[in-house]
Amino acid sequence: MQPIIKLTDAAAKRVKALMSQSEQPVLGLRIGVRSTGCSGLGYVMDYAKELRPHEEVVEDKDVRLYIEPTSIMYLIGVELDYVEDKLQSRFVFNNPNEKSRCGCGESFSV
């Protein structure tokens, strides 16, 4: 069975680095989707400090990902990457479920 979400090596390395810098204990990374932007949905990430009811926990490359239950259907098959170039560094969601993205890249629709 395919996991809900996978990490690239670069994303796993960056998440581990960020978690090690947290001032409070962190279990992993919480990932979800919220209504926002011109296309309707946007990705949200935060430190997971506790397991919330009905969350899915995915472990990949020694990183625990806590998936919000209302977001699972939007995140099935996603690959989370971390990209650095001359002007910026960012997490990138490669989502096969996306039908379109807004021009600024902040939101998407399925």
C-alpha positions, 0 to 999 in steps of 0.5 A: 500500500502506498503511503499518503505522503512521501518525502524526498531526501532533501525534504527529510534532511530539512525537516530534521534540521528544523525540528532539531532547532525547535525550542520545545519538544517536537514529535514531527511535522503536521501537514494539512490543507486549508481553504485559502487563496484564489484557487481555493486550497493551500498547504499548511505545515507546523510542528506536531507536539502531540497526536491529535484525534483521528490523525494519520501518522506516516513515517518516512526517512526517519521523519514522522508526518501527522496528517490532519484527517480532513486533509487526507483526501487532498494529500494522497500520493503527494511528494514533499520536496525541499528546493534551494536556488539562488533566490529562495528556499522552500518546501514544494508539494508535488501533488498528482491530485491538483487540477490547477494552481493560482498564478502566485502559486499560493493555492491550488484546486482539485 
